[in-house]
Amino acid sequence: MTPTPSLNPLLETSRLPYQLPPFDQISPAHCAEALAAGMRLHRLEVDGIASHLGAPSFENTLVALERAGELLDRASRVFWNLQKANGSDALDAIAAEYSPRLAAHRDAIMHDERLFARIDALHRQRDALELSALDRALLERIHLDFVRAGARLSAPQKAQLAAYNGELAALSARFGQNVRKDSARLAPWTDVRAELEGLTDAEIEAARSSSLERRAQEGYLLPLLSPTQQPQLARLHRRPARRRLLAAALDRGMSGGEFDNRPLIARIASLRAERAKLLGYRHHADYVLSDSMAGSALRVNQFLRELAPRAMAGAKREAESLQSLIDQSGAAFPLEAHDWAYYAEAERLRRHAFDEAELRPYLEMATVLRDGVFFAAERLYGLRFQARTDLPVYHPDVELYEVFDADDRPLALFLTDFYARPNKSGGAWASVYVPQSGLLGTLPVVANHLNVPRPAPGMPTLLTPTEVVTMFHEFGHGLHAMLSNLRYPRLSGMNVARDFVEFPSQVNEIWAFWPEVLKNYARHVETGAVIPDALVKKILAARDCMQGMLTTEYLGAALLDLAWHELEGPIETDAVEAFEKNALEAAGIAMDAVPPRYRSGYFRHIFDGGYAAGYYAYLWSEVLDADAEDWFAENGGLNRANGQWLREQVLAQGGGAGADLLFRRFRGRDPEPLAMLKRRGLAPLTPS
């Protein structure tokens, strides 16, 4: 008799190609049921490993752990990805309930004395076990995971740690929901079309469509994107409109009311400080960074603080230049933060005759993806992409592609979800629904998410240059997951040090405006004409403009992140804003005209995103990727041989070897920061 399939599709391995989740059948109730069932089954599986009567071996302990938890992993990946990409009140409620339950479940496993005794015994014997390099890497990684999770603490300490973890999980989930809801609440609206003067007709019509969609009324709504600076600030002619837009962006999560994140920030920072001390560290930053390329908070601070004076000097020079433009226009006001992007555009026009509006008709979203992102991947890695319309997706915005390797073997499924929605988290990210694993026999299912404003019906989606770079960036994460070639899921894909995970994504940014790639995708949306050489030259020249400001706003966020996580004791809610102000001033990065890329109230990376004490990683990785860009230039640029080398030495390796070693294998030496400094205009003009 054929068994009756479960009514809950998450309780079984998907029968769709690549084990793609059957999105059209999954409800919030299914997610909750599968999470609960997954925790129960995982606990039974782990109990069986921990109570095994035989002596611990690599197979009966570590490999068994890698196989355990398949149901819970599947349910968790589907649930958290859907809750972030296509959220609802029902999914939010499940997140609130299950975040602490999942944290408690993980603690129960990581604190199981029987299980850790087996792992620890293998670790002590590691030199005698004659393990392969990959097997040894798995043993080292899992042992360190358990130690860092508190496996060596006393029973009362483990109980205290579990309490911290449960509360932190609930607070973080609520933080992210508050950001999404407060961003929707504060999005500027007007019924006066003239207030949007300077935006294109298409952008104004998109604002009108947003008002109808999100507020069900005539008018014009500008949805808030994740970072502080909003793209419309570069084009809004009316200064009060710019001021209002930036004020809304800055106020998210810190303006009072039910979505105020200040109490959560204070509690999260305090709990993390207490937890770090319990684990034997001075503060949370030292705890996080002890397991990174950087190695310590001291080294990260030195790295960032050495750059801060150079960045500030550049930003101040740029501010003087922008103030001169304001004065020359006959206006009588000092440059403020909401003016920066607007006058920076004027400065680009003056210095380079470059107007972003001239470029945007060449940046149609589907063409950038097909003839830019996919083109570069084909040239580098031999990949082929075929659209699939026969498989279910979770929202009509989502498109799905099957990815084939150079020898035409099936490699992965790739989902794109590029438009902003009210129920979607802000920013851009990559996610994995099914990880690559030789042990489990799975090929990857990977998704990229952006938040591109939806155009008015019937209008093309024209990207900003920043959105183009972001598309290439997130696809770099996708490549890291898709080109992984590891046996063990714990080591596959993006399971690498936090300050190395951005390296593949930022390397992939190189191709966004590489002339060969740019001229392949940049065609005029109306005429089909290839972007002219003169405009390409302007683009490349204008990329250096405002690097002082861009570096300053980034450093502001990175140093603010470190400050929150170098706390050694509790902080009160009413001290949050003063702490932020003092932290920026103490780091020498406070500049009223250049607020940090993220303020604390909407800094999801660090309070709800896994980057706590790790936001510096983007700049740390830029040292690596700028050095890699030089390597590509020295070795012929965009070709299969270079792509194959990067694939073999880095992308396929996942966490199977240390990040420092992987980079040295790729580059032939340790990274040098000069290329990054030159890129950002921070290098000394003459040798010191």
Secondary structure, 3 states (H helix, E strand, C coil): CCCCCCCCHHHCCCCCHHHCCCHHHCCHHHHHHHHHHHHHHHHHHHHHHHCCCCCCCHHHHHHHHHHCCHHHHHHHHHHHHHHHHCCCHHHHHHHHHHHHHHHHHHHHHHCCHHHHHHHHHHHHCHHHCCCCHHHHHHHHHHHHHHHHCCCCCCHHHHHHHHHHHHHHHHHHHHHHHHHHHHHHHHCCEECCHHHHCCCCHHHHHHHHHHHHHHHCCCCEECCCCCCCCCHHHHCCCCHHHHHHHHHHHHHCCCCCCCCCCHHHHHHHHHHHHHHHHHCCCCCHHHHHHCCCCCCCHHHHHHHHHHHHHHHHHHHHHHHHHHHHHHHHCCCCCCCCHHHHHHHHHHHHHHHHCCCHHHHHHHCEHHHHHHHHHHHHHHHHHCCEEEECCCCCCCCCCCEEEEEECCCCCEEEEEEEEEECCCCCCCCCEEEEEECCECCCCECCEEEEEEEECCCCCCCCCECCHHHHHHHHHHHHHHHHHHCCCCCCHHHCCCCCCCCCCHHHHHHHHHHHHCHHHHHHHCECCCCCCECCHHHHHHHHHHCCCCHHHHHHHHHHHHHHHHHHHCCCCCCCHHHHHHHHHHHHHHCCCCCCCCCCCCCHHHCHHHHCCCCCCCCCHHHHHHHHHHHHHHHHHHCCCCCHHHHHHHHHHCHHHCCCCCHHHHHHHHHCCCCCCHHHHHHCCCCCCCCC
